[in-house]
Amino acid sequence: MKVTVERAALLRSLGHVHRVVERRNTIPILSNVLLRSGPDGLQLKATDLDIEVTETIPADVVDGGAITVPAHVIYDIVRKLPDGAQVSLETSGETGQMLIRSGRSRFTLGALPEADFPDLAAGELPHSFALPAADLKRLIDKTQFAISTEETRYYLNGIFFHTIEAEGSLKLRAVATDGHRLARVQMEAPEGSGGMPGIIVPRKAVAEIQKLVEDGGETVGVEISSAKVRFSFSSGVTLISKLIDGTFPDYARVIPTGNDKRLTVERDQFAKAVDRVSTISSERGRAVKLAMTDGRLSLSVNNPDSGSATEELDVDYESGPLDIGFNARYLLDITAQLDGDTALFRLADPGSPTVIQDREGAPALYVLMPMRV
C-alpha cells in the first residue's frame, strides 16, 4: 500500500473515526483504525463492536492495499504535522509496520493485518428515509441531557426515536428520560419514515452523531432494522450502531395533562436567578424552592451548613399560592434547551410532575419531577 493524502483531509477524517476507539482495549485490533486504499481514495474505518464509523477521502493512490494502525497514535501524529503538509502512508511486504512520511518527518508504526479487523455488518435495513442535518441535530440537542446514566435501567441509556400520529399529522419524536426528568421533541415525520420500528439509539452513538452532524453536510440518510441503524452523512461519513435491545417505557403516562396552574417567566432572568440562589447549595441535587403567589415568584435555597438565599421575580401567575421544590441543576438544564424568551410552567401540586415548554403547543416538551422541600 502506498498513498499520499492532504494533512487537513486526513486529520478531519481521523477526527471522525478515532473517537469511537476506546483508550483501553483487551482486544488489540480494536485499538486500531483500518486504512484501505483503492480507486475511490483512502477509506478509514474504526469500531468498538457496537459502533462503526467509516469515511472515504480523496488520495493519490500509487499502490492499493489495507492495514490497521493504532488510531490514537496516528491521529496525534497527523495533528502535530504542519498545516498544508502532504502525508505519505506506505507499507511494504510483511514487515507488519507502516511508514508515515511528511516533509522531513518519519514515523514507523506497528501494524496489524486487515484480516483480523472486525466488520460490523449492518445486514438488511428495511426502513430508510432522509432528513435535514439541522433537524436531526435539534432532536438530539434538545433531548440528550435527559439520557439516563444508570446502567441497571439500560433501556433508558439512549434516545427513543419513533413515529406517532399527533395533532392531525405523522410526527417523528425523540424522547429521553432518566426517571427524574423527561425530554420530548417532535418534528413533521420525513417522507418514508412511517412504519419504522421504535428504536433506542445508545448514548455513545448519540454523542458521535451529534459531533458528525456539525460538519456532516445538508442531509442525513437513516436506515433502520430492529437491531441496527445506519446514518449516512452527505459529507461521506457513515455511522452504523447497534440499538439498545429493550422496551422504552410508555412515556405518555408520565406527561400530565390536567396541570391547571400556569406560570410564565422570563427564561433568561429565571435561569440566572436559579443559578444565583443555588450557589448556597453545596450538594448536588439540593432543591430550590419556588413559592408562587399572584404575580410574584420567590426562589429560595436553605442549606444548614452554609446559609440561605432568596430572590424574587415578577411573573405571570394567577392561580392560588403554591410552593414546590426542584433540583436546581435539572431546572437549569431544561431552561437552557428552551428557544423562546419565556418559559411556561404548567403545575398541579407540590408532589406532581410539572410540564415546561417555551409556549403552549411548542414542539419541545419537558417534564420535571419535584423534590421535597
SERO-4910 file (N, C-alpha, C, O; in steps of 0.05 Angstrom, whole numbers):
BEGIN
 pado doro    nc1    nc2    nc3   cac1   cac2   cac3    cc1    cc2    cc3    oc1    oc2    oc3
  Met    A     17    -24      0      0      0      0     18     25      0     37     27     15
  Lys    A     11     44    -17     26     69    -18      7     91    -27     -3     91    -50
  Val    A      2    111     -9    -17    133    -16     -5    159     -6     10    160     14
  Thr    A    -13    181    -19     -7    208     -9    -33    222     -6    -51    221    -23
  Val    A    -36    236     17    -61    250     23    -55    276     37    -35    280     50
  Glu    A    -74    295     34    -70    321     47    -74    319     77    -93    305     86
  Arg    A    -57    332     92    -59    330    121    -87    338    131    -99    325    148
  Ala    A    -98    361    121   -124    371    131   -146    350    127   -162    346    145
  Ala    A   -147    337    104   -168    317     99   -164    293    116   -183    282    127
  Leu    A   -139    284    120   -133    261    136   -140    266    166   -151    249    179
  Leu    A   -133    290    175   -138    297    203   -167    299    208   -177    288    229
  Arg    A   -182    311    190   -211    313    194   -224    286    196   -241    280    213
  Ser    A   -216    268    177   -227    241    177   -219    225    201   -236    210    213
  Leu    A   -194    226    209   -185    212    233   -200    223    258   -206    208    276
  Gly    A   -205    249    258   -221    261    279   -249    248    281   -259    244    303
  His    A   -261    242    258   -287    230    257   -286    201    267   -304    193    282
  Val    A   -266    186    258   -267    157    264   -253    149    291   -261    130    303
  His    A   -232    164    299   -217    154    322   -232    157    348   -225    144    368
  Arg    A   -253    174    349   -267    178    374   -281    153    384   -286    150    408
  Val    A   -289    135    365   -304    111    375   -285     90    387   -294     72    400
  Val    A   -259     94    383   -239     74    393   -234     79    423   -226    101    431
  Glu    A   -239     59    439   -234     62    467   -204     63    473   -188     50    459
  Arg    A   -197     78    493   -168     81    500   -157     55    511   -134     48    506
  Arg    A   -174     40    525   -164     14    536   -180     -8    522   -205     -9    523
  Asn    A   -165    -27    511   -178    -49    498   -165    -75    505   -140    -77    505
  Thr    A   -181    -96    511   -169   -122    515   -163   -136    489   -147   -154    487
  Ile    A   -177   -127    467   -172   -138    440   -155   -118    425   -165    -97    418
  Pro    A   -130   -124    420   -111   -104    408   -122    -91    382   -118    -67    378
  Ile    A   -134   -107    365   -143    -96    339   -163    -74    342   -166    -57    324
  Leu    A   -178    -74    364   -199    -53    368   -187    -26    375   -200     -6    375
  Ser    A   -160    -26    381   -147      0    385   -138     12    359   -128     35    359
  Asn    A   -142     -2    337   -132      7    311   -153     18    293   -177     13    296
  Val    A   -144     34    274   -161     44    252   -153     29    227   -129     25    222
  Leu    A   -172     21    211   -167      7    186   -164     27    164   -181     44    159
  Leu    A   -141     26    150   -136     43    126   -136     26    102   -120      7    100
  Arg    A   -154     32     82   -155     16     58   -154     35     34   -171     52     31
  Ser    A   -134     31     17   -132     48     -7   -141     33    -32   -136      9    -35
  Gly    A   -154     48    -49   -165     36    -74   -172     58    -94   -164     81    -90
  Pro    A   -187     51   -115   -194     70   -136   -209     95   -126   -207    116   -137
  Asp    A   -224     91   -104   -241    114    -93   -225    132    -75   -235    154    -68
  Gly    A   -201    125    -68   -185    141    -49   -177    125    -25   -171    101    -27
  Leu    A   -176    137     -2   -168    124     23   -192    121     41   -204    141     49
  Gln    A   -199     97     48   -221     92     67   -210     88     95   -190     73     99
  Leu    A   -223    101    115   -215     97    143   -239     85    157   -262     93    152
  Lys    A   -234     66    175   -256     53    190   -246     47    218   -224     38    222
  Ala    A   -264     52    238   -258     45    266   -284     34    278   -306     42    270
  Thr    A   -280     17    298   -303      5    311   -297     -2    340   -274     -6    348
  Asp    A   -318     -3    357   -315    -14    384   -333    -38    387   -339    -47    410
  Leu    A   -342    -50    365   -360    -73    363   -390    -65    367   -408    -81    362
  Asp    A   -395    -41    377   -423    -31    380   -428     -9    359   -450     -6    349
  Ile    A   -407      7    353   -409     29    334   -387     25    313   -365     17    320
  Glu    A   -393     32    288   -372     31    268   -375     57    252   -397     64    242
  Val    A   -352     72    248   -352     96    232   -333     92    209   -311     83    212
  Thr    A   -343     99    185   -327     95    160   -328    121    144   -348    135    143
  Glu    A   -305    128    132   -304    152    115   -283    147     93   -262    135     98
  Thr    A   -289    157     69   -270    155     47   -262    183     39   -279    200     35
  Ile    A   -236    188     36   -226    215     29   -209    213      3   -198    192     -3
  Pro    A   -207    235    -12   -191    235    -36   -161    229    -29   -151    239     -9
  Ala    A   -148    214    -46   -119    208    -41   -106    201    -67   -120    191    -86
  Asp    A    -81    205    -69    -65    198    -92    -55    169    -86    -35    166    -72
  Val    A    -68    149    -98    -62    121    -93    -42    111   -113    -47    109   -137
  Val    A    -18    103   -103      2     90   -120     -2     60   -120     -3     47   -141
  Asp    A     -4     49    -96    -10     20    -93    -34     17    -74    -34     29    -53
  Gly    A    -53      0    -82    -75     -6    -65    -67    -26    -44    -47    -40    -46
  Gly    A    -83    -27    -22    -77    -45     -1    -92    -37     25   -106    -17     25
  Ala    A    -88    -52     46   -102    -46     71    -85    -55     95    -70    -74     93
  Ile    A    -87    -40    116    -71    -45    141    -86    -32    164   -102    -13    160
  Thr    A    -81    -40    188    -92    -26    212    -69    -17    229    -49    -31    234
  Val    A    -72      8    240    -51     20    257    -65     33    281    -89     39    280
  Pro    A    -50     37    303    -63     49    327    -76     76    321    -63     94    312
  Ala    A   -102     77    328   -118    100    320   -110    126    333   -106    147    320
  His    A   -106    125    360   -100    150    374    -71    160    368    -66    184    368
  Val    A    -53    141    362    -26    148    356    -25    162    329    -12    184    326
  Ile    A    -37    151    308    -36    163    281    -51    190    282    -43    209    268
  Tyr    A    -72    192    298    -87    217    300    -68    239    312    -67    261    301
  Asp    A    -54    232    333    -36    251    346    -13    259    327     -5    283    326
  Ile    A     -2    240    312     19    246    293     10    266    272     22    287    268
  Val    A    -13    260    259    -23    278    238    -31    305    249    -27    326    236
  Arg    A    -42    305    274    -50    331    286    -25    349    290    -28    374    289
  Lys    A     -2    337    296     22    353    301     38    361    277     57    376    278
  Leu    A     30    351    254     44    358    229     35    387    221     13    395    228
  Pro    A     52    401    206     45    429    199     22    431    179     17    412    164
  Asp    A      7    453    181    -15    458    162     -5    457    133     17    465    127
  Gly    A    -22    446    116    -16    445     88      3    423     79     11    421     56
  Ala    A     11    406     98     31    385     92     18    363     76     -6    358     78
  Gln    A     34    349     60     26    325     46     36    301     63     58    301     73
  Val    A     19    281     67     26    258     83     27    233     66      8    227     52
  Ser    A     49    219     67     52    194     52     50    170     72     63    170     92
  Leu    A     33    151     65     29    127     81     38    103     64     29    100     41
  Glu    A     55     86     76     67     65     60     71     40     76     81     41     99
  Thr    A     64     17     65     71     -8     77     86    -25     56     81    -23     32
  Ser    A    104    -41     66    119    -58     46    122    -86     57    129    -90     80
  Gly    A    116   -105     40    120   -133     47    105   -141     72     82   -132     76
  Glu    A    117   -158     87    104   -170    111    117   -159    136    118   -174    156
  Thr    A    127   -135    136    142   -125    160    123   -120    183    133   -118    206
  Gly    A     97   -117    178     79   -110    200     82    -82    210     76    -76    233
  Gln    A     92    -64    192     95    -36    200     85    -18    178     84    -25    155
  Met    A     79      7    186     72     27    167     91     51    170     97     59    192
  Leu    A    100     61    147    117     85    147    100    109    140     87    110    120
  Ile    A    102    129    157     88    155    152    110    176    147    127    180    164
  Arg    A    108    189    124    127    210    117    113    236    111     92    237     98
  Ser    A    125    258    121    114    284    114    137    304    118    147    308    140
  Gly    A    145    317     95    168    335     97    192    319    107    200    299     95
  Arg    A    205    329    128    228    315    139    222    296    162    239    285    175
  Ser    A    196    293    168    187    276    190    183    247    180    173    243    158
  Arg    A    191    228    196    188    200    190    177    186    215    188    190    237
  Phe    A    157    170    212    146    154    234    141    126    225    132    121    203
  Thr    A    148    107    242    142     79    236    124     68    257    130     69    281
  Leu    A    101     58    249     81     48    268     78     18    265     78      7    243
  Gly    A     75      5    288     68    -23    288     40    -27    277     23    -11    283
  Ala    A     36    -47    261     10    -51    247      1    -80    251     16    -98    257
  Leu    A    -26    -83    248    -38   -110    248    -52   -114    222    -62    -95    210
  Pro    A    -54   -139    213    -66   -144    186    -96   -138    185   -110   -140    205
  Glu    A   -105   -130    161   -133   -124    157   -151   -147    163   -174   -144    172
  Ala    A   -141   -171    158   -158   -195    160   -170   -198    189   -191   -210    192
  Asp    A   -156   -188    209   -165   -191    237   -185   -169    244   -197   -171    266
  Phe    A   -189   -149    227   -207   -127    235   -236   -135    233   -245   -145    212
  Pro    A   -252   -130    255   -280   -139    255   -297   -121    236   -291    -98    233
  Asp    A   -317   -133    225   -335   -119    207   -363   -119    220   -375   -140    223
  Leu    A   -373    -95    226   -399    -93    239   -420    -93    217   -433    -73    212
  Ala    A   -424   -116    204   -442   -117    181   -470   -109    189   -481   -119    208
  Ala    A   -481    -90    174   -507    -79    181   -529    -98    174   -551    -96    186
  Gly    A   -525   -116    155   -546   -133    146   -568   -117    131   -562    -95    121
  Glu    A   -591   -128    130   -613   -114    115   -625    -93    133   -631    -98    156
  Leu    A   -628    -69    122   -640    -46    137   -665    -38    121   -664    -21    104
  Pro    A   -688    -50    128   -712    -47    111   -725    -19    110   -738    -12     91
  His    A   -721     -4    131   -734     23    133   -713     44    127   -692     45    140
  Ser    A   -719     62    109   -700     84    103   -714    110     97   -736    110     85
  Phe    A   -702    132    105   -712    159     99   -689    178    102   -668    171    112
  Ala    A   -693    203     93   -673    224     96   -685    247    110   -709    252    108
  Leu    A   -669    261    125   -678    286    139   -656    306    139   -633    299    138
  Pro    A   -663    332    141   -643    353    142   -625    349    167   -635    343    188
  Ala    A   -599    354    163   -580    350    185   -588    368    209   -585    360    232
  Ala    A   -597    392    203   -605    411    224   -627    400    242   -628    405    266
  Asp    A   -646    386    229   -669    374    244   -659    352    262   -668    350    285
  Leu    A   -641    334    252   -631    313    268   -615    324    292   -617    315    314
  Lys    A   -599    345    286   -584    358    308   -602    369    329   -596    367    353
  Arg    A   -624    381    321   -642    393    340   -655    371    357   -658    374    382
  Leu    A   -664    349    345   -676    327    360   -657    317    382   -665    311    404
  Ile    A   -631    315    374   -611    304    394   -604    325    415   -604    320    439
  Asp    A   -598    350    406   -590    371    424   -611    376    446   -603    381    469
  Lys    A   -636    374    439   -657    381    458   -664    358    478   -679    362    497
  Thr    A   -655    334    472   -662    311    489   -638    298    503   -642    284    523
  Gln    A   -614    301    492   -591    286    501   -586    288    531   -578    269    544
  Phe    A   -590    312    542   -584    317    571   -600    299    589   -592    294    612
  Ala    A   -623    289    580   -641    274    597   -636    243    596   -649    228    609
  Ile    A   -616    235    580   -609    206    578   -599    196    605   -583    210    618
  Ser    A   -609    173    613   -601    162    639   -572    151    637   -564    140    616
  Thr    A   -558    153    659   -531    141    660   -531    116    678   -510    105    684
  Glu    A   -555    109    688   -557     86    706   -557     60    690   -577     54    675
  Glu    A   -536     45    692   -533     21    675   -554      0    681   -560    -17    663
  Thr    A   -565     -1    705   -585    -22    711   -610    -18    694   -624    -38    688
  Arg    A   -617      7    688   -641     12    671   -630     18    643   -633     41    633
  Tyr    A   -618     -2    631   -604      1    606   -621     12    584   -611     25    565
  Tyr    A   -647      6    585   -666     15    563   -670     45    564   -682     56    545
  Leu    A   -660     59    585   -662     88    586   -635    101    578   -633    125    579
  Asn    A   -615     84    570   -588     95    564   -586    104    535   -565    100    523
  Gly    A   -607    116    525   -606    126    497   -630    143    491   -645    150    509
  Ile    A   -632    151    466   -655    167    457   -674    149    441   -666    134    424
  Phe    A   -700    150    448   -720    134    435   -732    150    411   -745    171    415
  Phe    A   -726    140    387   -737    153    362   -760    136    352   -758    111    350
  His    A   -782    149    345   -805    134    335   -824    154    321   -822    178    324
  Thr    A   -842    143    305   -863    160    292   -889    156    306   -895    134    317
  Ile    A   -906    177    307   -931    175    320   -951    195    308   -943    217    299
  Glu    A   -976    188    307   -996    206    296  -1003    225    318  -1012    217    340
  Ala    A   -999    251    314  -1006    272    334  -1013    298    320  -1002    305    299
  Glu    A  -1033    311    331  -1042    337    321  -1049    335    291  -1044    354    276
  Gly    A  -1060    313    283  -1070    311    256  -1049    304    235  -1056    304    211
  Ser    A  -1024    298    243  -1004    290    223   -984    271    236   -983    268    260
  Leu    A   -968    259    219   -948    240    229   -923    255    238   -912    272    224
  Lys    A   -914    250    263   -891    263    274   -868    244    279   -873    220    285
  Leu    A   -844    253    277   -820    238    285   -813    249    313   -807    273    316
  Arg    A   -812    232    333   -807    241    360   -781    229    371   -773    207    365
  Ala    A   -768    245    387   -744    237    402   -751    240    431   -760    262    440
  Val    A   -747    220    448   -753    221    476   -730    210    492   -718    189    485
  Ala    A   -723    223    514   -703    213    533   -712    219    561   -725    239    566
  Thr    A   -706    201    579   -714    205    607   -694    190    626   -684    169    618
  Asp    A   -690    201    649   -674    187    670   -691    181    695   -680    174    716
  Gly    A   -717    184    692   -735    180    715   -740    204    731   -760    206    745
  His    A   -722    224    730   -726    250    744   -737    271    726   -752    289    734
  Arg    A   -728    270    701   -737    289    681   -741    275    654   -729    255    649
  Leu    A   -758    287    637   -764    275    611   -763    297    590   -774    319    595
  Ala    A   -751    291    568   -750    310    545   -763    296    521   -757    274    514
  Arg    A   -782    311    509   -795    300    485   -796    322    463   -807    344    468
  Val    A   -784    316    441   -783    336    419   -794    322    394   -788    299    389
  Gln    A   -809    337    378   -820    325    354   -818    344    330   -815    368    333
  Met    A   -820    332    306   -819    347    281   -838    332    262   -845    309    267
  Glu    A   -845    345    240   -860    331    219   -844    307    210   -820    309    204
  Ala    A   -857    284    208   -842    259    201   -832    261    172   -848    268    154
  Pro    A   -807    255    167   -796    255    140   -810    234    123   -820    214    133
  Glu    A   -811    239     97   -823    220     78   -808    193     80   -784    192     78
  Gly    A   -824    172     82   -812    145     84   -808    135    112   -801    112    116
  Ser    A   -812    152    132   -807    144    160   -831    130    172   -829    117    193
  Gly    A   -854    132    160   -878    119    170   -874     89    171   -863     77    152
  Gly    A   -883     77    193   -880     47    195   -853     38    206   -849     14    210
  Met    A   -835     57    211   -809     49    222   -813     39    251   -830     48    265
  Pro    A   -796     19    259   -798     10    287   -787     31    306   -770     47    298
  Gly    A   -798     32    330   -786     50    350   -759     40    357   -755     16    363
  Ile    A   -738     57    358   -711     48    363   -699     65    386   -704     89    389
  Ile    A   -682     52    401   -667     66    423   -638     67    414   -624     47    414
  Val    A   -629     91    407   -601     95    399   -584    100    423   -589    118    439
  Pro    A   -563     84    428   -547     86    453   -533    113    456   -528    127    437
  Arg    A   -527    119    481   -515    145    489   -490    151    474   -486    173    464
  Lys    A   -472    131    471   -446    137    458   -450    143    428   -438    161    417
  Ala    A   -468    128    415   -474    133    387   -487    161    384   -481    175    365
  Val    A   -504    168    402   -517    195    402   -496    217    402   -497    236    388
  Ala    A   -476    213    420   -455    233    423   -439    236    397   -431    257    389
  Glu    A   -434    213    384   -418    213    359   -435    226    336   -424    242    321
  Ile    A   -460    219    335   -478    231    314   -479    261    318   -478    276    298
  Gln    A   -480    270    343   -482    298    349   -457    313    338   -459    335    328
  Lys    A   -434    300    341   -409    313    331   -408    312    300   -400    331    287
  Leu    A   -415    289    289   -414    285    260   -433    303    245   -428    312    223
  Val    A   -456    309    257   -477    325    244   -468    354    241   -478    368    224
  Glu    A   -449    362    258   -439    390    257   -427    396    230   -431    417    218
  Asp    A   -410    377    219   -398    382    193   -405    360    174   -388    351    157
  Gly    A   -429    349    177   -437    326    161   -453    333    136   -464    315    123
  Gly    A   -454    358    128   -469    366    104   -498    372    109   -506    376    132
  Glu    A   -513    374     87   -540    384     88   -561    363     98   -579    370    113
  Thr    A   -558    338     89   -578    318     95   -565    293    107   -541    288    103
  Val    A   -581    278    121   -572    253    133   -591    231    125   -615    233    128
  Gly    A   -580    209    113   -596    186    107   -597    167    131   -577    162    143
  Val    A   -621    157    137   -624    140    160   -636    113    151   -656    113    137
  Glu    A   -623     91    158   -632     64    151   -634     48    177   -616     48    193
  Ile    A   -657     34    179   -663     22    205   -671     -7    202   -686    -14    183
  Ser    A   -661    -24    220   -673    -51    223   -680    -53    253   -678    -33    268
  Ser    A   -689    -76    262   -696    -79    290   -672    -79    308   -674    -76    333
  Ala    A   -648    -84    297   -624    -87    314   -603    -66    309   -586    -61    326
  Lys    A   -603    -53    285   -582    -34    278   -593     -9    264   -615    -10    254
  Val    A   -577     12    264   -585     36    249   -560     46    235   -537     45    246
  Arg    A   -563     57    211   -541     68    196   -548     97    189   -569    103    178
  Phe    A   -529    116    196   -532    144    189   -511    150    168   -487    146    172
  Ser    A   -520    159    145   -502    166    122   -503    196    118   -523    208    110
  Phe    A   -480    209    124   -478    238    122   -469    246     94   -454    232     82
  Ser    A   -479    269     84   -473    276     57   -443    284     54   -434    288     32
  Ser    A   -429    287     76   -400    292     75   -384    267     69   -360    269     64
  Gly    A   -398    244     69   -384    219     62   -379    201     86   -367    180     83
  Val    A   -387    210    110   -383    193    134   -407    175    138   -430    184    134
  Thr    A   -402    150    146   -424    132    152   -420    121    181   -398    113    188
  Leu    A   -441    121    196   -440    110    224   -461     88    226   -485     92    221
  Ile    A   -452     64    234   -470     42    240   -469     37    270   -448     36    282
  Ser    A   -493     34    282   -493     29    311   -513      7    317   -535      5    305
  Lys    A   -506    -11    336   -525    -29    347   -545    -13    363   -539      8    374
  Leu    A   -570    -23    365   -591     -9    380   -593    -23    408   -585    -46    411
  Ile    A   -604     -8    427   -609    -20    453   -632    -39    451   -654    -32    442
  Asp    A   -627    -64    459   -647    -85    457   -664    -84    482   -658    -98    502
  Gly    A   -685    -68    482   -702    -65    505   -727    -50    497   -729    -41    474
  Thr    A   -746    -48    516   -771    -34    510   -771     -8    525   -768     -7    550
  Phe    A   -773     14    510   -774     40    523   -801     43    538   -822     35    526
  Pro    A   -802     54    562   -827     55    577   -848     73    563   -841     89    546
  Asp    A   -873     69    571   -895     84    560   -893    113    572   -906    119    592
  Tyr    A   -877    130    558   -872    156    569   -897    174    570   -898    193    586
  Ala    A   -917    168    553   -941    185    552   -955    185    579   -968    205    586
  Arg    A   -952    163    594   -966    163    621   -953    182    641   -966    190    660
  Val    A   -928    189    636   -914    207    654   -920    236    650   -917    253    667
  Ile    A   -930    242    625   -935    270    618   -962    278    628   -982    269    617
  Pro    A   -964    295    649   -990    302    660  -1006    319    640   -995    335    625
  Thr    A  -1032    315    640  -1050    331    622  -1068    350    638  -1080    368    626
  Gly    A  -1071    346    664  -1090    362    679  -1078    384    695  -1091    396    713
  Asn    A  -1052    391    690  -1040    412    706  -1052    439    698  -1048    449    676
  Asp    A  -1067    451    717  -1083    475    711  -1070    501    720  -1080    523    714
  Lys    A  -1048    500    736  -1035    525    745  -1014    532    725   -996    516    719
  Arg    A  -1015    557    715   -996    565    694   -978    588    704   -988    608    713
  Leu    A   -952    583    702   -932    603    709   -916    610    684   -904    592    672
  Thr    A   -915    636    677   -898    644    654   -877    663    665   -883    683    678
  Val    A   -852    657    659   -829    674    669   -811    681    645   -811    668    625
  Glu    A   -796    702    649   -774    709    630   -753    688    633   -741    685    654
  Arg    A   -747    673    612   -729    650    613   -702    657    624   -692    644    643
  Asp    A   -689    677    612   -662    684    619   -660    694    648   -642    687    663
  Gln    A   -679    711    655   -680    723    682   -684    700    703   -671    701    724
  Phe    A   -702    682    696   -707    659    715   -682    642    718   -675    634    741
  Ala    A   -669    634    696   -646    617    697   -623    629    714   -610    616    730
  Lys    A   -619    655    710   -598    669    725   -605    670    755   -587    667    772
  Ala    A   -631    674    761   -639    675    789   -635    647    802   -626    645    825
  Val    A   -643    625    788   -639    598    798   -609    593    803   -601    582    823
  Asp    A   -593    601    784   -564    597    786   -552    612    810   -535    602    824
  Arg    A   -562    637    815   -552    652    837   -559    640    864   -542    636    881
  Val    A   -585    633    868   -593    623    894   -581    595    899   -576    587    922
  Ser    A   -577    580    878   -566    553    882   -536    553    889   -525    532    896
  Thr    A   -524    576    888   -496    578    897   -493    569    926   -472    558    933
  Ile    A   -513    573    942   -513    566    970   -514    536    974   -503    525    994
  Ser    A   -526    522    955   -529    493    959   -502    479    952   -492    483    930
  Ser    A   -492    464    971   -466    452    967   -468    424    954   -451    417    937
  Glu    A   -489    410    961   -492    382    950   -505    383    923   -521    401    916
  Arg    A   -498    363    907   -513    360    882   -542    352    888   -547    337    907
  Gly    A   -560    364    874   -588    356    878   -602    371    900   -625    365    907
  Arg    A   -588    391    911   -602    407    931   -625    422    918   -623    433    897
  Ala    A   -648    421    932   -672    433    920   -672    463    922   -662    475    941
  Val    A   -683    475    901   -690    504    902   -721    505    904   -735    491    889
  Lys    A   -730    521    923   -759    523    928   -771    546    912   -761    568    913
  Leu    A   -793    540    897   -807    561    883   -833    566    897   -850    548    900
  Ala    A   -837    590    907   -861    598    921   -876    618    904   -866    640    899
  Met    A   -900    610    895   -915    627    876   -939    639    889   -955    625    903
  Thr    A   -943    665    886   -968    678    893   -975    695    869   -961    695    848
  Asp    A   -997    710    871  -1007    725    848   -986    745    838   -979    764    851
  Gly    A   -976    739    813   -957    757    800   -929    757    811   -912    774    803
  Arg    A   -923    740    830   -897    740    844   -886    712    847   -900    694    854
  Leu    A   -860    709    842   -846    683    847   -822    688    865   -805    705    860
  Ser    A   -821    672    886   -798    674    905   -782    648    903   -793    627    906
  Leu    A   -756    651    897   -738    628    895   -721    628    921   -711    649    929
  Ser    A   -719    605    933   -703    604    958   -689    577    961   -698    556    952
  Val    A   -665    578    974   -649    555    980   -641    557   1009   -631    578   1018
  Asn    A   -644    535   1024   -635    534   1052   -615    512   1055   -621    489   1048
  Asn    A   -591    518   1064   -571    498   1068   -561    501   1097   -549    521   1104
  Pro    A   -567    481   1114   -559    483   1143   -529    488   1147   -522    500   1167
  Asp    A   -513    480   1127   -484    483   1130   -474    511   1123   -455    522   1135
  Ser    A   -486    523   1102   -474    548   1092   -493    572   1090   -484    594   1083
  Gly    A   -518    569   1098   -536    592   1099   -560    589   1080   -569    567   1074
  Ser    A   -570    612   1072   -594    612   1056   -593    634   1035   -577    653   1037
  Ala    A   -610    632   1015   -611    653    994   -640    655    984   -654    635    982
  Thr    A   -649    679    977   -675    683    965   -673    704    943   -656    721    944
  Glu    A   -692    702    924   -694    722    903   -722    722    894   -735    702    892
  Glu    A   -732    746    887   -760    749    878   -761    758    849   -744    774    840
  Leu    A   -780    748    834   -784    756    806   -814    763    802   -832    751    814
  Asp    A   -819    782    784   -846    788    775   -852    768    753   -837    765    734
  Val    A   -875    754    755   -882    734    736   -912    736    729   -927    751    741
  Asp    A   -919    720    709   -948    718    702   -959    693    715   -955    671    705
  Tyr    A   -973    696    738   -984    673    752  -1009    683    766  -1009    702    782
  Glu    A  -1032    669    761  -1057    679    771  -1072    658    787  -1095    663    794
  Ser    A  -1059    635    793  -1073    614    808  -1068    618    838  -1055    637    847
  Gly    A  -1077    599    854  -1073    600    883  -1044    597    891  -1028    587    874
  Pro    A  -1037    604    916  -1009    601    925  -1000    572    923  -1015    554    928
  Leu    A   -974    569    915   -963    542    912   -933    543    918   -919    560    908
  Asp    A   -924    524    935   -896    520    940   -887    493    929   -900    473    934
  Ile    A   -866    493    913   -856    468    901   -826    469    899   -814    490    894
  Gly    A   -813    446    902   -783    445    901   -774    429    877   -786    409    869
  Phe    A   -752    439    865   -739    425    842   -709    423    846   -697    440    860
  Asn    A   -697    403    833   -668    402    832   -658    426    815   -666    428    792
  Ala    A   -641    442    826   -633    467    812   -618    461    786   -622    475    766
  Arg    A   -602    440    786   -587    433    762   -606    424    739   -602    431    716
  Tyr    A   -626    409    747   -645    399    727   -661    423    715   -666    424    691
  Leu    A   -668    442    732   -682    466    723   -665    481    703   -675    490    682
  Leu    A   -640    484    709   -622    499    691   -617    483    665   -616    496    643
  Asp    A   -616    457    666   -613    440    642   -636    445    623   -633    448    599
  Ile    A   -660    445    634   -684    448    618   -687    476    607   -693    479    583
  Thr    A   -683    496    623   -686    524    613   -665    530    592   -670    546    574
  Ala    A   -642    516    593   -621    520    572   -630    509    545   -620    518    524
  Gln    A   -649    491    545   -659    479    520   -681    495    507   -686    492    483
  Leu    A   -694    513    522   -716    528    511   -707    549    491   -686    562    496
  Asp    A   -722    553    470   -714    571    449   -725    599    453   -712    619    445
  Gly    A   -748    601    465   -762    627    466   -751    645    489   -733    637    504
  Asp    A   -762    669    491   -754    687    513   -768    680    539   -760    689    560
  Thr    A   -790    665    537   -805    658    562   -804    628    566   -798    612    549
  Ala    A   -811    621    591   -814    592    598   -842    590    611   -850    605    628
  Leu    A   -857    570    601   -884    565    611   -883    540    628   -876    518    619
  Phe    A   -891    543    654   -892    520    673   -922    514    677   -938    532    683
  Arg    A   -929    489    673   -957    480    680   -955    462    704   -943    440    703
  Leu    A   -966    470    726   -963    457    752   -990    447    762  -1011    456    754
  Ala    A   -988    427    781  -1012    417    794  -1010    421    824  -1025    436    836
  Asp    A   -992    406    837   -988    408    866   -959    401    872   -944    393    854
  Pro    A   -950    405    897   -922    401    904   -911    373    899   -887    369    898
  Gly    A   -929    353    897   -919    326    893   -922    315    865   -915    292    860
  Ser    A   -932    331    846   -937    321    819   -917    332    799   -907    354    803
  Pro    A   -912    317    777   -894    327    757   -904    353    744   -928    357    741
  Thr    A   -885    369    735   -890    395    723   -882    394    693   -862    382    687
  Val    A   -898    406    676   -892    408    648   -880    435    642   -891    455    650
  Ile    A   -858    435    627   -844    460    620   -841    462    590   -832    443    577
  Gln    A   -849    485    578   -846    490    549   -839    519    544   -841    536    562
  Asp    A   -831    525    519   -828    553    511   -855    567    513   -858    589    523
  Arg    A   -875    553    502   -902    564    499   -921    540    495   -912    518    491
  Glu    A   -946    545    497   -966    525    492   -963    513    464   -961    528    445
  Gly    A   -962    486    461   -961    474    435   -933    474    423   -931    467    399
  Ala    A   -912    481    437   -885    482    426   -876    453    419   -885    434    433
  Pro    A   -859    449    399   -851    422    391   -834    408    413   -832    383    413
  Ala    A   -821    423    431   -806    411    452   -821    413    479   -832    434    485
  Leu    A   -822    391    493   -837    390    518   -820    376    539   -807    356    533
  Tyr    A   -819    386    563   -803    375    585   -820    370    609   -837    386    616
  Val    A   -814    348    623   -828    341    647   -807    338    670   -787    325    666
  Leu    A   -813    351    692   -794    351    714   -808    342    740   -829    353    747
  Met    A   -796    322    753   -807    313    779   -799    332    801   -776    341    801
  Pro    A   -817    338    819   -810    356    841   -793    342    863   -791    317    864
  Met    A   -782    358    880   -767    348    904   -781    358    929   -794    379    929
  Arg    A   -777    343    950   -789    352    975   -772    375    987   -748    373    989
  Val    A   -786    397    995   -771    419   1008   -784    426   1035   -775    444   1048
***
